[in-house]
Amino acid sequence: MSKTILITGATDGLGLATARALVGQGHRVLVHGRSRAKLDAARQALLEVNSDGAVETFQADFAELEGVDALAAVLAERGGDLDVVINNAGVFRLPGETRNRAGLDLRFFVNMIAPYRLTLSLLPLLPAEGRVINLSSAAQAPVDLKAVSGQVDLDDGQAYAQSKLGLTMWSGWLAGRVGPGGPGILAVNPGSFLKTKMVSEAYGVAGHDIETGVDALIRAALDDTFRQATGQYLDNDKGGFAAPHLDALNLEKCARLVEVLDAILARLETGAGDAGHSIASTG
């Protein structure tokens, strides 16, 4: 049965490769990206895979809360089904400014805070059997809550590893809050050092076959064997479900992180404006 699947950050790398496979299988894919030119190129590439493919594109900048909220609003107004959300958008190394207008580290914001906000906003649109797949990583490090709040500077590797553990932590926490009767929420390490631009820029290596990561994401998103797996951590390096970093199993630490995320979002809402953050979509 055809599904409607949103993939964030899907104009290149693992996101685009996953979109290509899903379109080839006949699913409707909603492609998010920051650049209109890259979105148009991605759409053309996907239609070359399946000329009858159902592809919609959505432009939004996840560096600021307004961009995340604008995407959520457009999806809510869009109508139609939404079965799966794959939170793939992420950054590792930034060539210039590492903070957004609110003074928050962009690695934390794009990798951890934006998908948290987007997921909360889209949960009402998902059916009980729907799924949220969050792209984690084998690189996980204890989260410095002061760094999350913008009070401490971190280098690229530290910020990335902490943001990915934070993503894994709130995934398990939110899965527990939603419960088994709602959409499933899983954190997935699709595989280490896959052949993506991020890996090339961060580590200077070509990377492993990206299709191993594509397969893991598609199984997590669609396979019936994952229906009851909400709250679990899929580690493709280990070939299945595995224990994440111990902090992701510490309910007190997870709850404290979520408190900090909620406080940040509440503060941003108070001072948020909408100038310059309109969203464009094509389908």
N, C-alpha and C positions, 0 to 999 in steps of 0.2 A: 504494500500500500504506500502511495506517495505521501511524503511528509513535507511540511514547510519548515525550513531550517535557517535560522539566522547565524551567520558567522561574522564576528567582528574582526577587524584587521585582516581582511581576506583579499587584499589586492596583490599579494605576493606570498612567497614562502609557503609554510604549512597551511595557512588559511586558504590560499588560492588552490593549492593542491587538493585539499579536502573538498573545496567547493567543486572542483573539476570532477572528482570521483562521484560526488553526490548528484550532480547534474547528469552525469553519464548514466546513473542508475534511475533517472526519471524523477528525482525530487525537485521541489521548488526551493531555490536557494536565495536568501536575502543577503546580499553582500554589502558589508559596511567597510568604509575606508575614509581616509582624511582628504585624499586628493581626487578631484573630479577627473583629471586626466587618467590617473591609474585605475579609477573605477570604470571608466569607459573602456580602457584596454582590457580589464579583467572581464567585463561583460562580453566583449567581442570574443575573447579567448574561450569563454565558457559556451557561447553559442556555437563556436566551431566544433566543440565536443558533441553537442546535441543541438541541432538547429531548431528543434521543437522544444528545447529546454525552457523552463520557466525561471527566469533570472530577474531579480529586482536589485537595484543598487541604492545605497543610502550614504550620503556624505555627512560626516560629523567629526568634529575634533574632540578627542577625549582628554585633551590637556586641561580643559576647564569643565566645571560642572554643567554649564549651560549647554555645551555640546552633547553631553550624555543625556540630559533631560529632554533636549530637543528631539533626539533620536527616539527616546521612549515615547514621547508624545505622538510623533508621526506614526510609529508602529501601532499605538493604541487607536489612532484615528483611521488607520489603514483598513481595518476590517479583515475578515478572512481568518484562516487558521494560523496558528503559530505553535509548532509542536516541540521544537528543540532550539535552545540557545547555546551556541558554542562561543564562550568568551575567550577568544584567541588573541585579541589585540594586546601588544606588549612592546616594551622598549628595554634596551640594555644600555647601550652607549649613546650619549647625546652629544652632537658636535658643538652646541652652543649652550644656551641657558638651560640649567637643570631644575629650575623652579617655575611654577606657573604664576599667574597674576596674584593668586592668594598666598604665595610664598611657600607652597607645598612642593616637595620633591616630586618631579614628574615621573620618576620610576615608580614611586609608591602610588601616585595618583592614577597613572594609566594602567599599571599592572594589577592593582589591588582595590583602590577606592572606586574607580569608574565601573568595573564589572560588578562590584557590590551594589552600587546604586542602580545600575541598569537591571540587575537581576531582581532586586526588590520591586522595581517599577513594572517589570514584565511578568512576574509570577501570576498576577491575576489573569493574564492572557493565555497562560498555559493550561492544558487539560491535566487532570490528575495523573494521567500516564505520560505526561510530557517530561522533558529532561533539561537540566542545565549542566553543561560540561565546562569546567573551568580548567584552563591550561596552566598546570603547575610545572614543576621542574625538579630534577634531581638536586639542583642547587637550592638548598634551603638553609637559612640561618636564623637564630633567635631574633625576634622583632624588637627593635628599640622604639618604644612608643613615643619618645621625644622626637625621634627622627621622623616618624609618621606624621607628627604634628608640625614638622618644619623647624624644630628647635635645634637639630643636630644635622651636620652635613656628613654625608657618606660618599665613598667612591662608588663607581659603577657596579663592581662585583658585589659589594656589601648591600647596596640598595636593591639590586636585582634579587639576590638570594633571600633577603628579608621580605621583599614584596611577595615572592612566590610562596614562602611559608605562610605569610599573612593571608594570602588567597586560599591556601589549603585549610587554614584555621577557620576562616569564616564560612568556608564551604561546609565543613562538618557541623559547625554551630547552626547554620541556617537550615541544613537538612534536618537536624534535630528539632528545630522549631516548627518547620513545615510538617514533619511527621510522615509516616508511611502512606498516608492517604492523599498526599499531594505530589507535585512533580518531584522527580528524583534529582538530587544535586550531587555531582561527583567531581572530585579533583583528579586530574589525569596528568601524569608525566608521560608525554607521548614518546619519549626516547631522548637520550643524551646526544648532543652534537649531531643533530640532523642537518641535512644539506639545505641551510637557509641563509639568507643575507645576514640575519642577526648573528648566527654562529660564525660566519666568515669574518664579519667586522669585529666581533668580540674576541675571537680566539685565533683568527688567521688560519683556519683549517677548512678544507672543502666540506667535511661533514659526511655522515652516513646516509644511506638511502632514505629519502623522505617518506617513501611509501609505507615504511614500517609505522611511522607516526600517523599517517592518514588512516591506516587500517585500525589502529588503536582508537582513534577518535570516532570513526564510524561505528565500530562495535559498541563503544560506550554510549553513543547517541541513539542507536537503533536496535541493537541486539536484545532479544527478549530475555536473555540470561542476565542482563543488567537491570531488569525491571525492579528488583528488590535490593539493589545495591546502593541506595541513597546513603550519603554520608561516608562512603568508603573512598579509599585512595587507590587508584589504578596506577601501578608503576610498570610501564612498558619495558623498562630496563630489566625488570625481574620477571616479566612474562605474565603478570596478573596482579591481583590485589595484594597489597603489602602494607606494613605499618609505615606511616609517614614520620616525619620528625616528631619527637616526643611531645613538643609543645602543642602540636595539633591534636593530641590526645588529652591535653590538660584543659578540662572544661573551664576552670577559673581563668586561665590565661586567654582562652578563646573569647570568653565573655568580656574580659577587660578590653581586648582588642576591639571587639564590636562596639563597646561603649565609646571608645575613642573615635572609631569611624563614624558613629552616629553623631557625636559631638561636632566633629569636623563638618559633616554634611549640614547639620543644623546651623552652624556658623556661616557656612557658605550660602545657605538659603536666605539668611537675613540680609546679606550684602550682595546677593546675586542680581545681575542685570541681564538683559537679553539682547543688548545691542551687538550687532556683528555676529550673532550665533544662529542665524536662520539655518535650516537644514533643507537640502535638496534630495529628491529621490527620483528614480526612473524605474520603469518596469515594463 
